[in-house]
Amino acid sequence: MTTPRTVLAVAAAAVLLAGCGSGETPNASGAESPGTPTSPAPSPAPTRSPSPPPKPLPNADDGTDLDACADGECEVRVSTGDRIPVDNGSGVEQAEVAVAADSVTFEVTLSGGSITTHASPGYPSMAANGLVFEVRGIKGDEAVVVLTGA
């Protein structure tokens, strides 16, 4: 015969045993899986891949000899503030250079005024009287430029 005391003792034991779980989660069959964590592991912090080193400037056929541009045909290494002389009868007298991170500005002095033009690697610029400025590469405050035409 079951007494109320026996029922109470069995219920108390069930409650105590339920509170003493192992902290492991049951698998699909309802049985506990050993070693299964109850919370997800933190994700590792994303790693940043290093930036590729900047490309070196290509060699300039005429080096830094800006006078090689006098005939309107040259390939030279320039820096901000350089003045490229041109004396080829085109009306262009000189071009002052300003090198930026992604383009080169040429302030072109003509016999009757001036004009400003920009060029970037892969995007040549047509300046006054058919003189074309092309940028082959930029690194820091230096660039390799090609003058053709006129």
N, C-alpha and C positions, 0 to 999 in steps of 0.2 A: 504494500500500500504506500502511496506517495503522500507525504505530508507537505504542508505549505513550506515548512522549513527546508525540505529537500529541494523543492522547486526554486526557492529563493537562493539557496547555495549554488545550484547549477547555473542559474542566471547570472549570479555574481561572478562565477568562474568564467563564463563565456565573455562577459564584459571585460574582465581583466586580461584574458587571452587575446581578445581582439585589439586591445591597446598595446600589446607587446609585439607588434609586427616587426619584421626585419628591416623595413625601409626599402625592400626590393619590390619592384613592380611585377605584377603577374604578366605572363606571356599570353598569346592568343588562346591557349587552352585553359587559362585560368590559374595555372600553376606558377609559382614564383620562379623567376629566372635569376640565378645567382650572378652578382656583379653588374646588374643593370642599374645605372644611376637613375635617381628620381628626377634630376633636373639636367637640362642639356649642358654640355661642356661649353665654355666660352670660345668664341671664334678667335683664331689668331689675328693679330693686327695685320692689315694689308702691308705688304712690303713695297717700297718704291724702287723701281728699277732706275739705275743711274742714267743720267742724260748722256747721249753720245757726245764724244768730244767734238768741238767745232771743226769743220773741214778747213784744211789749210788753203790759203789763197793759191790759185793757179800761178804758174810762172808767167811773167810778162815778157814778151819777146824783146821789148826795148828797156826792160828794167825800170829804173826810176828816171830815165833820161827824157824829161818832158820836152826838150828841144826836138826830139825825134818826131813830134807831132806837128811841126811847123808846116809840113806839106799836106796835112789833113789826113794822114794815114799812120797810125801807130797803135801799139798795145803797151800800156804803161801801168805801173803801180803808183797810185796817188793817195794822198791823205787830205783831210780837211784843210782848206786854206791854200792848197797848191793852185797855181795858175798855169794852165796849159796854153802855150803860145801857138797861134795858128796864123800863117802868113802864106796862104796859097791862092790869093786872088779871089776868094769867095765872098769877101766882105766880113768874114768872121775874124776878129783880132785875137781873142783869147777866151778861155773858159775857166772860171774860178770854181773849184770843187768843194762840196760839203758832203761828207760821208755820214749816213745814218745807218741804223741797224739793218734795214732792208732795202734801201735805195740810195742813189747818189743824185744830188742836185747839182746842176751845171748852170751857173750864171754866165751866160754867153754875151760877150761884148762885141757889138757889130760896129761898123763904121758910122752908122746912123742911130745908135741906141743900144738897147740890151734886151735880152729875152732869157727867161728862166725855164729850164726843162728838167725832167726827172727821168731816171732809168733804173731798172732793177734787173737782177739776173733773169735772163729769159725774156725781158721786155725792153727792147731797144727804144731809143727816143730819137725822133727826127728833130733836129734843131734848124736854125736859120740856114738858108741857102743850100740845103741838101746835105749838110754835115750830120752824120749819124753817130750818136753816143751809145755804146753798148757796155753793159756791166757784166763781166765774167764771174766775179766773186767779190764778196764783202766779208771782212773779218775785223772786228773792232772798229778802229777809225781809218782803216786802209781798204782800198778796193783796187781791183785790176779792171781797167777800162780799155775799150777799143774805139778808136776814131776812124771812120771811113767816109768816103764820099767827097762831095764838093768838087 
